[in-house]
Amino acid sequence: MQIFHTKIKVLPEDLRSHIRVSFDVPEGLEYITVATFYSPKYEYDEKKCAALVRECLEKDAPYREFSYEEIRRNFPLANHIAWSLDDGEKQLGTEHRHKPDQVHVISEEYSSNGFIKTRVRAGKWTLTASINSIVTDYIDIDVTVDGYTEKGNFPVEKYDGELCAVNDACDGKRTWQRVEMHCHTVASDGDMIPKELVQNAVKRGYKAICLTDHNTISNVQAVEEWGKKYNLTVARGIEWTTFWGHLTVIGGNSPVNWLDIRPENINAMIVKARQSGDIVTLAHPKRIGWPLCAGCHNDFHITNWDYLTSYEVWSHYDPNVSPADLWAKREWISLLDKGYRLAALYGYDWHSPDEGGPSYAYTYLGIDGRLTPDAVLQAVECGRTYITMGWEADISLSDGEHSYGIGDTVSPGRYTIKISCAKAPDYPFDSKAESFTVTGSACEDYHFAYTEGKTIEEEIYLAKEGYMRIEGTGITEGKYADVLLTSPVYVKEKKI
């Protein structure tokens, strides 16, 4: 039976706004469907599209000129609306897919992409339309809610294999584990159901993943359950996907409702998440924004970067040669130079299996003891991270008495640095390390040539307070580029 129907007209001035409608759900329903449809989806006028794209590029990509042919590749431009549901007691999640016509199902046994499974509560519900992008003169929205008293016939995932992750993390030892920090499923705009994400993660040699679906945690439990079957550690997370930027929040402790996030309260929201025990990473901060990727560019005014734990220095495909990542690396270094402590992370922003696709990188975390979700958070919190185009590194500093590693704090002075490196045997792309550079605000630059299979062991002098970090450079996919970046070792005078 139909329990609600409405039509809404959205105008360009509604961009970056949440439009809410409420409806009453009666007693005795087993499940409801919320059908949403909007039109038009695309703007085809080339003159209008070109003006919008140029406006975007001049703001978000001022580092070079773009030809009309490059601009034209983005046509037609698309409108995008995300849908959120609240049953009067709790947020049920968000549907972030890009189809203009969607049918959202809510029931205790099954809920559709983006929404948690829950009994159908009688009372006043709220549907929120988040206007991420409007490139046409208007958008017409149609919403219909139907209720059903009988149980539905819904799909069920089945376990059909014994593929398992294997890692060497153990008590009393620090090991470096390959972890993907930024993953999506069909719960947001990904193509993989929970089982497929876990299976593909194991095939890629990840020992842990962080699930960061857009504005929903609806698939967290399912991914955790499949992770246990395949011996893959799964850390709970979410990607705060806002009109002004994206942040991944990992730990599953934060009470923050993403719908409440605004530029004027972003610092307080990050602090609230950190105080709850989560780690917060600024995601793909220099990616092109609206109308090409609504909200993807960081437009927040973060007043204290120490509120964050980490910065996504590399992101997505061909990470170390994309202009957006080159600018992200530059900003990350400038923040380190100002004295902020920010771990370097790579986020594949993994949406589909991408077998045979463009090159990607790995994040390695220094895990103390067993590999657990909490150990993942602790490694990032302490800055024990490096990102790499397929190289596994062992890096240490020694003052003759003590040994230190990435993320540690040392005093100014003379140290022996050791760098051992080996190509990960399962990395599927061409990557060659040719040299390593020790750099940072605490020292002059030291350049060391690298020969595969050899260990670099050299003296360096950390002259003052600040930080040092290591870059590996070489060839990836036929291009000269970074092959490895470490988070800093911090240098600070000891208090007497």
LUMDRENSE-376063 format. One record per residue (C-alpha): residue number from 1; x, y, z. Coordinates in steps of 0.2 Angstrom, whole numbers, plus 5000, padded with zeros to 4 digits. Example, Ala and Ser with C-alpha at 12.3 -4.5 7.8 and 13.67 -1.06 7.14 Angstrom:
BEGIN
{1,{5062,4978,5039}}
{2,{5068,4995,5036}}
END
This chain:
BEGIN
{1,{5000,5000,5000}}
{2,{5006,5018,4996}}
{3,{5009,5027,5012}}
{4,{5017,5043,5005}}
{5,{5020,5053,4989}}
{6,{5027,5070,4985}}
{7,{5036,5080,4972}}
{8,{5050,5092,4975}}
{9,{5058,5105,4963}}
{10,{5076,5109,4966}}
{11,{5085,5124,4960}}
{12,{5103,5129,4957}}
{13,{5103,5139,4974}}
{14,{5099,5123,4983}}
{15,{5117,5116,4979}}
{16,{5125,5110,4995}}
{17,{5109,5109,5005}}
{18,{5099,5095,5013}}
{19,{5081,5095,5009}}
{20,{5070,5085,5021}}
{21,{5053,5078,5020}}
{22,{5044,5068,5033}}
{23,{5031,5054,5032}}
{24,{5021,5043,5044}}
{25,{5024,5024,5044}}
{26,{5009,5014,5051}}
{27,{5010,4999,5063}}
{28,{5012,4981,5057}}
{29,{5023,4983,5042}}
{30,{5036,4970,5038}}
{31,{5046,4981,5026}}
{32,{5044,4997,5016}}
{33,{5051,5003,5000}}
{34,{5056,5021,4996}}
{35,{5056,5025,4978}}
{36,{5066,5040,4972}}
{37,{5067,5047,4955}}
{38,{5074,5064,4949}}
{39,{5076,5072,4931}}
{40,{5085,5078,4922}}
{41,{5101,5068,4926}}
{42,{5113,5077,4913}}
{43,{5116,5094,4906}}
{44,{5120,5092,4888}}
{45,{5123,5110,4883}}
{46,{5141,5111,4878}}
{47,{5143,5130,4881}}
{48,{5135,5129,4899}}
{49,{5146,5113,4903}}
{50,{5162,5121,4897}}
{51,{5159,5137,4908}}
{52,{5156,5126,4923}}
{53,{5171,5115,4920}}
{54,{5182,5130,4917}}
{55,{5176,5138,4933}}
{56,{5180,5122,4942}}
{57,{5197,5120,4935}}
{58,{5202,5138,4938}}
{59,{5198,5136,4956}}
{60,{5204,5118,4959}}
{61,{5218,5115,4946}}
{62,{5226,5132,4943}}
{63,{5243,5124,4940}}
{64,{5241,5122,4921}}
{65,{5230,5127,4906}}
{66,{5217,5115,4899}}
{67,{5213,5113,4881}}
{68,{5195,5113,4875}}
{69,{5196,5095,4870}}
{70,{5202,5091,4888}}
{71,{5187,5101,4895}}
{72,{5175,5092,4883}}
{73,{5180,5075,4889}}
{74,{5169,5079,4905}}
{75,{5153,5082,4895}}
{76,{5139,5079,4899}}
{77,{5139,5085,4917}}
{78,{5128,5076,4929}}
{79,{5117,5080,4944}}
{80,{5119,5070,4959}}
{81,{5107,5068,4974}}
{82,{5111,5056,4989}}
{83,{5097,5049,5000}}
{84,{5097,5047,5019}}
{85,{5083,5039,5030}}
{86,{5079,5042,5049}}
{87,{5066,5031,5057}}
{88,{5063,5044,5071}}
{89,{5075,5034,5083}}
{90,{5091,5032,5073}}
{91,{5100,5036,5056}}
{92,{5097,5021,5045}}
{93,{5111,5026,5033}}
{94,{5113,5034,5016}}
{95,{5112,5029,4998}}
{96,{5126,5037,4988}}
{97,{5124,5029,4971}}
{98,{5123,5039,4955}}
{99,{5107,5032,4947}}
{100,{5093,5044,4946}}
{101,{5080,5031,4949}}
{102,{5082,5020,4965}}
{103,{5071,5009,4976}}
{104,{5077,5008,4994}}
{105,{5071,4994,5005}}
{106,{5071,4994,5024}}
{107,{5067,4978,5034}}
{108,{5073,4968,5049}}
{109,{5080,4954,5037}}
{110,{5087,4964,5023}}
{111,{5089,4982,5018}}
{112,{5096,4989,5002}}
{113,{5112,4997,4998}}
{114,{5117,5010,5011}}
{115,{5105,5006,5025}}
{116,{5105,4995,5040}}
{117,{5094,4981,5043}}
{118,{5080,4985,5056}}
{119,{5062,4982,5060}}
{120,{5050,4994,5052}}
{121,{5046,5006,5067}}
{122,{5029,5014,5067}}
{123,{5030,5033,5068}}
{124,{5037,5048,5059}}
{125,{5051,5045,5047}}
{126,{5062,5058,5038}}
{127,{5070,5056,5021}}
{128,{5084,5068,5017}}
{129,{5089,5073,4999}}
{130,{5107,5079,4999}}
{131,{5110,5090,4984}}
{132,{5128,5086,4979}}
{133,{5128,5093,4962}}
{134,{5115,5103,4951}}
{135,{5121,5108,4934}}
{136,{5104,5110,4926}}
{137,{5092,5124,4928}}
{138,{5081,5113,4939}}
{139,{5079,5095,4946}}
{140,{5061,5088,4948}}
{141,{5061,5074,4961}}
{142,{5047,5061,4964}}
{143,{5046,5051,4980}}
{144,{5034,5036,4984}}
{145,{5034,5026,5000}}
{146,{5025,5009,5000}}
{147,{5022,4998,5015}}
{148,{5020,4979,5015}}
{149,{5013,4968,5029}}
{150,{5021,4951,5022}}
{151,{5039,4946,5023}}
{152,{5049,4949,5007}}
{153,{5060,4937,4997}}
{154,{5078,4945,4998}}
{155,{5095,4939,4992}}
{156,{5108,4931,5004}}
{157,{5127,4930,5002}}
{158,{5134,4913,5004}}
{159,{5152,4907,5009}}
{160,{5160,4897,4995}}
{161,{5178,4896,4997}}
{162,{5193,4894,5009}}
{163,{5205,4908,5003}}
{164,{5213,4915,5018}}
{165,{5225,4930,5022}}
{166,{5241,4925,5030}}
{167,{5251,4937,5041}}
{168,{5266,4936,5052}}
{169,{5260,4948,5066}}
{170,{5263,4941,5083}}
{171,{5265,4946,5101}}
{172,{5280,4955,5107}}
{173,{5286,4960,5089}}
{174,{5284,4975,5077}}
{175,{5280,4969,5059}}
{176,{5275,4980,5044}}
{177,{5258,4975,5037}}
{178,{5250,4979,5021}}
{179,{5234,4988,5024}}
{180,{5221,4997,5013}}
{181,{5214,5012,5022}}
{182,{5200,5017,5010}}
{183,{5188,5004,5003}}
{184,{5170,5005,4997}}
{185,{5156,4992,4994}}
{186,{5139,4992,4986}}
{187,{5133,5001,5002}}
{188,{5139,5017,4994}}
{189,{5145,5018,4976}}
{190,{5156,5003,4975}}
{191,{5154,4988,4964}}
{192,{5159,4974,4977}}
{193,{5147,4966,4989}}
{194,{5156,4962,5006}}
{195,{5161,4945,5001}}
{196,{5169,4951,4985}}
{197,{5178,4965,4994}}
{198,{5186,4953,5006}}
{199,{5191,4940,4993}}
{200,{5199,4953,4982}}
{201,{5208,4961,4997}}
{202,{5215,4944,5001}}
{203,{5220,4941,4983}}
{204,{5230,4958,4983}}
{205,{5239,4953,4998}}
{206,{5231,4965,5011}}
{207,{5232,4959,5029}}
{208,{5219,4972,5034}}
{209,{5207,4984,5027}}
{210,{5197,4999,5033}}
{211,{5179,5000,5027}}
{212,{5175,5018,5023}}
{213,{5158,5018,5014}}
{214,{5151,5035,5010}}
{215,{5141,5041,5025}}
{216,{5135,5024,5030}}
{217,{5140,5009,5041}}
{218,{5127,4997,5034}}
{219,{5140,4985,5028}}
{220,{5152,4985,5042}}
{221,{5146,4970,5051}}
{222,{5144,4960,5035}}
{223,{5162,4964,5030}}
{224,{5168,4960,5047}}
{225,{5160,4943,5046}}
{226,{5167,4939,5029}}
{227,{5184,4945,5036}}
{228,{5184,4932,5050}}
{229,{5180,4918,5037}}
{230,{5195,4924,5026}}
{231,{5207,4929,5041}}
{232,{5207,4947,5035}}
{233,{5207,4960,5049}}
{234,{5193,4973,5046}}
{235,{5193,4990,5054}}
{236,{5176,4999,5055}}
{237,{5175,5016,5047}}
{238,{5165,5028,5037}}
{239,{5169,5042,5024}}
{240,{5162,5058,5029}}
{241,{5156,5064,5012}}
{242,{5151,5082,5013}}
{243,{5148,5096,5001}}
{244,{5165,5104,5007}}
{245,{5177,5089,5008}}
{246,{5179,5071,5012}}
{247,{5187,5063,5028}}
{248,{5189,5045,5032}}
{249,{5185,5041,5051}}
{250,{5191,5024,5056}}
{251,{5187,5015,5073}}
{252,{5168,5015,5073}}
{253,{5167,5025,5089}}
{254,{5162,5042,5083}}
{255,{5144,5048,5087}}
{256,{5145,5062,5074}}
{257,{5131,5062,5061}}
{258,{5138,5067,5045}}
{259,{5122,5077,5040}}
{260,{5127,5090,5054}}
{261,{5144,5093,5047}}
{262,{5147,5111,5041}}
{263,{5162,5122,5037}}
{264,{5160,5132,5053}}
{265,{5160,5116,5064}}
{266,{5172,5104,5055}}
{267,{5186,5107,5068}}
{268,{5174,5103,5083}}
{269,{5168,5087,5073}}
{270,{5185,5081,5070}}
{271,{5190,5084,5089}}
{272,{5174,5074,5094}}
{273,{5179,5059,5083}}
{274,{5197,5059,5090}}
{275,{5191,5060,5108}}
{276,{5180,5045,5105}}
{277,{5195,5035,5099}}
{278,{5194,5036,5080}}
{279,{5207,5041,5068}}
{280,{5203,5055,5055}}
{281,{5211,5057,5038}}
{282,{5209,5070,5026}}
{283,{5205,5061,5010}}
{284,{5210,5066,4992}}
{285,{5211,5084,4997}}
{286,{5217,5091,4980}}
{287,{5205,5081,4969}}
{288,{5195,5091,4957}}
{289,{5178,5097,4965}}
{290,{5161,5102,4959}}
{291,{5154,5100,4946}}
{292,{5167,5086,4941}}
{293,{5168,5078,4958}}
{294,{5156,5086,4970}}
{295,{5164,5088,4987}}
{296,{5180,5079,4983}}
{297,{5191,5094,4985}}
{298,{5195,5100,5002}}
{299,{5186,5117,5005}}
{300,{5186,5116,5024}}
{301,{5195,5128,5034}}
{302,{5205,5117,5047}}
{303,{5212,5128,5060}}
{304,{5224,5116,5068}}
{305,{5230,5101,5058}}
{306,{5235,5092,5073}}
{307,{5216,5088,5075}}
{308,{5219,5076,5061}}
{309,{5229,5060,5063}}
{310,{5234,5058,5045}}
{311,{5234,5065,5027}}
{312,{5230,5055,5011}}
{313,{5246,5060,5002}}
{314,{5243,5048,4988}}
{315,{5226,5043,4982}}
{316,{5218,5032,4968}}
{317,{5226,5027,4952}}
{318,{5244,5031,4946}}
{319,{5245,5040,4963}}
{320,{5262,5048,4962}}
{321,{5261,5056,4945}}
{322,{5243,5063,4946}}
{323,{5243,5082,4947}}
{324,{5231,5081,4962}}
{325,{5243,5070,4972}}
{326,{5258,5081,4968}}
{327,{5249,5095,4975}}
{328,{5243,5085,4990}}
{329,{5261,5080,4994}}
{330,{5267,5098,4993}}
{331,{5253,5103,5006}}
{332,{5258,5088,5017}}
{333,{5276,5094,5017}}
{334,{5271,5112,5021}}
{335,{5261,5106,5035}}
{336,{5275,5096,5042}}
{337,{5287,5111,5040}}
{338,{5275,5121,5051}}
{339,{5276,5108,5065}}
{340,{5261,5098,5063}}
{341,{5262,5079,5065}}
{342,{5252,5070,5051}}
{343,{5255,5052,5046}}
{344,{5256,5049,5027}}
{345,{5243,5037,5020}}
{346,{5239,5031,5003}}
{347,{5220,5027,5000}}
{348,{5216,5017,4984}}
{349,{5198,5023,4986}}
{350,{5194,5006,4981}}
{351,{5177,5004,4972}}
{352,{5179,4989,4960}}
{353,{5190,4975,4958}}
{354,{5200,4984,4944}}
{355,{5209,4969,4938}}
{356,{5221,4974,4925}}
{357,{5218,4993,4928}}
{358,{5230,5007,4931}}
{359,{5244,5006,4944}}
{360,{5240,5008,4963}}
{361,{5251,5010,4979}}
{362,{5251,5001,4996}}
{363,{5251,5008,5013}}
{364,{5262,4998,5026}}
{365,{5258,5000,5045}}
{366,{5270,4996,5059}}
{367,{5260,4984,5069}}
{368,{5265,4981,5087}}
{369,{5259,4963,5092}}
{370,{5244,4955,5084}}
{371,{5236,4963,5069}}
{372,{5219,4969,5076}}
{373,{5208,4984,5072}}
{374,{5214,4993,5087}}
{375,{5232,4990,5081}}
{376,{5228,4998,5064}}
{377,{5222,5013,5073}}
{378,{5237,5014,5085}}
{379,{5250,5012,5071}}
{380,{5242,5027,5062}}
{381,{5240,5037,5078}}
{382,{5259,5035,5081}}
{383,{5264,5039,5063}}
{384,{5271,5021,5059}}
{385,{5267,5022,5041}}
{386,{5275,5022,5024}}
{387,{5267,5022,5006}}
{388,{5275,5014,4992}}
{389,{5274,5008,4974}}
{390,{5276,4990,4978}}
{391,{5292,4991,4989}}
{392,{5294,4984,5006}}
{393,{5306,4993,5017}}
{394,{5315,4991,5034}}
{395,{5321,5008,5040}}
{396,{5330,5012,5056}}
{397,{5340,5025,5065}}
{398,{5353,5021,5078}}
{399,{5363,5032,5090}}
{400,{5374,5017,5095}}
{401,{5364,5013,5110}}
{402,{5346,5013,5104}}
{403,{5337,5010,5088}}
{404,{5322,5020,5082}}
{405,{5310,5019,5068}}
{406,{5297,5028,5058}}
{407,{5285,5038,5069}}
{408,{5297,5039,5084}}
{409,{5304,5055,5092}}
{410,{5323,5057,5094}}
{411,{5335,5070,5100}}
{412,{5346,5080,5088}}
{413,{5363,5072,5085}}
{414,{5372,5060,5074}}
{415,{5364,5043,5069}}
{416,{5367,5029,5058}}
{417,{5353,5026,5046}}
{418,{5349,5009,5038}}
{419,{5337,5007,5023}}
{420,{5334,4989,5017}}
{421,{5321,4988,5003}}
{422,{5314,4974,4992}}
{423,{5301,4973,4978}}
{424,{5285,4965,4984}}
{425,{5285,4949,4974}}
{426,{5266,4951,4971}}
{427,{5266,4969,4965}}
{428,{5258,4968,4948}}
{429,{5266,4984,4940}}
{430,{5283,4990,4934}}
{431,{5292,4999,4948}}
{432,{5311,5002,4951}}
{433,{5319,5010,4966}}
{434,{5335,5020,4961}}
{435,{5339,5032,4975}}
{436,{5334,5037,4993}}
{437,{5334,5054,5000}}
{438,{5334,5059,5019}}
{439,{5325,5076,5020}}
{440,{5316,5087,5032}}
{441,{5317,5102,5043}}
{442,{5329,5094,5055}}
{443,{5343,5091,5043}}
{444,{5351,5094,5027}}
{445,{5346,5083,5012}}
{446,{5356,5066,5011}}
{447,{5355,5057,4994}}
{448,{5360,5039,4993}}
{449,{5360,5028,4977}}
{450,{5351,5012,4978}}
{451,{5356,4995,4971}}
{452,{5342,4981,4973}}
{453,{5347,4968,4986}}
{454,{5359,4980,4995}}
{455,{5357,4989,5012}}
{456,{5360,5007,5013}}
{457,{5370,5011,5030}}
{458,{5376,5029,5031}}
{459,{5379,5042,5044}}
{460,{5367,5057,5045}}
{461,{5366,5072,5057}}
{462,{5350,5079,5064}}
{463,{5355,5097,5068}}
{464,{5339,5104,5076}}
{465,{5321,5101,5081}}
{466,{5309,5097,5067}}
{467,{5307,5081,5057}}
{468,{5316,5070,5045}}
{469,{5308,5058,5032}}
{470,{5313,5047,5018}}
{471,{5309,5047,5000}}
{472,{5313,5034,4987}}
{473,{5313,5038,4969}}
{474,{5314,5028,4953}}
{475,{5304,5023,4939}}
{476,{5285,5017,4939}}
{477,{5276,5013,4923}}
{478,{5290,5020,4913}}
{479,{5289,5037,4922}}
{480,{5302,5045,4934}}
{481,{5292,5047,4951}}
{482,{5292,5043,4969}}
{483,{5292,5025,4974}}
{484,{5291,5026,4993}}
{485,{5287,5040,5005}}
{486,{5288,5038,5024}}
{487,{5280,5047,5038}}
{488,{5292,5057,5048}}
{489,{5304,5053,5062}}
{490,{5302,5068,5074}}
{491,{5317,5077,5082}}
{492,{5315,5086,5098}}
{493,{5327,5091,5112}}
{494,{5326,5081,5128}}
{495,{5319,5091,5143}}
{496,{5332,5091,5157}}
END
